Amino acid sequence: MKKVAISTLGCKTNQFESAAMVEQLENAGYRVVPFSDLADIYIINSCTVTARTDAETRRYIRRARRLNPAARIVATGCYAQVAPGELEAMPELDSVLGNREKQDIATLLESEVHLVSDIAAERQADALHLTSFAEHTRAFLQIQNGCNSFCSYCIVPYARGRSRSVPDTDIFLEITTLAGNGFQEIVLTGIHLGAYGLDLAPPTSLTELIDQIDRQQLITRLRIGSVEPNEVSDELLALMAASAMICPHLHLPLQSGSDTVLARMGRHYSAGFFRSLVENVRKTLPDAFIGADVIAGFPGETEAEFNETAALLENLPLSDLHVFPYSRRPGTAAATMAGHLPAHLITERAATIRAIASRKKQSFLESFVGRELPVLVQTCSDDTHICRGLSRNYCMVEFIGDATYINREVTVTVTGYERQILAAKVL
């Protein structure tokens, strides 16, 4: 039985696709081992959001060659899709496979070819079937792929193709299968999740899909992945507020709090719109985790524009921020813009936003001290008896317990917090 190791870089969609490849390979008779182990074949599922992630992919390829000089090394994913020639030129690499080819990884893994299909020609999102997931309590489910937005800083539409949705009947079947295999929570993922259903016949929407999942009570907990700010409808918020299944958690890619920067980014909303949205979410879902993405140091970002972003973030009831220092990505419109900032200034601005994020997270966690929370337990140490799990509103919680709690939702009382983790005791 040949041993295969997979390294996954990037987003939740890549994580889901790696899990699907694991299942496909195991069904084909391969033994999947950790990437640090000696393996016969290494697969690097790459990301290409920035030039830095491209470099990270190349480092993993070289690391795999050092781990086993005789191994077969295969690159797939978004970097492989948009720049196959760069990877083919690496002497350490044996094969380059595109994103479409992940669906046939067991067949193509040992073929002596480089194969990268024209992803722009894809018009259908084939369901990648999963019956299990490494975490054993929560599973990601990819319901959409591709993006039509072409934001000026983003290479993803070239790596993933046009927006394509998985039919709802396939999604219901996948959720039913995962729930039947013991999973308590499903996380819906996609490249442009808010565009779900627009390409189907007849067209539908993300809200309609979630409403159907909720009505059928297909899973104990349903979590929604990242959704564009201008695609969070009042109907979706009302559905979340009324549901006992849908987790009160939204992640909103803001990117900038300056209208002029948003315009250069090709984003189709204003800072004022985002402010109103977050305030409405907090009013409708008082305990919701509201996260946001922010890019620091976009080309041409003036001090005044950056201060607009910092002021907006300080004044909004957010729970946490994902901060991305701008990194030039060849092939994007932003890469050719004037006014690229020096690296030290980008780093300083990212640090300023991270400090805001830390204060936001602390304030959010403090609000739950003394309160009860339902927690889905993911792990429990045999030595320390410390159990760790995730609340519905995305707080990591620790308490003393035992292994019988794993994969159960238990109610705890929060007693404090440390290292951005809530401490609690079981009721």
Secondary structure, DSSP 8 states (H G I E B T S, - for coil): --EEEEEE-S-HHHHHHHHHHHHHHHHTT-EEE-TTS--SEEEEEE--SSHHHHHHHHHHHHHHHHH-TTSEEEEEEHHHHH-HHHHHT-TT--EEB-SGGGGGHHHHTT-S--B---GGG---------S--TTSSEEEEE-EE--S---TT--HHHHH-S-EE--HHHHHHHHHHHHHTT--EEEEE-SSGGGTTTTSSS---HHHHHHHHHHHT-SSEEEE----GGG--HHHHHHHHH-SSB-SEEEEEEE-S-HHHHHHHT-SS-HHHHHHHHHHHHHHSTT-EEEEEEEES-TT--HHHHHHHHHHHHHS--SEEEEEE----TTSSGGG-S----HHHHHHHHHHHHHHHHHHHHHHHHTTTTSEEEEEEEEE-TTT-EEEEEETTS-EEEEE--GGGTT-EEEEEEEEEETTEEEEEE-
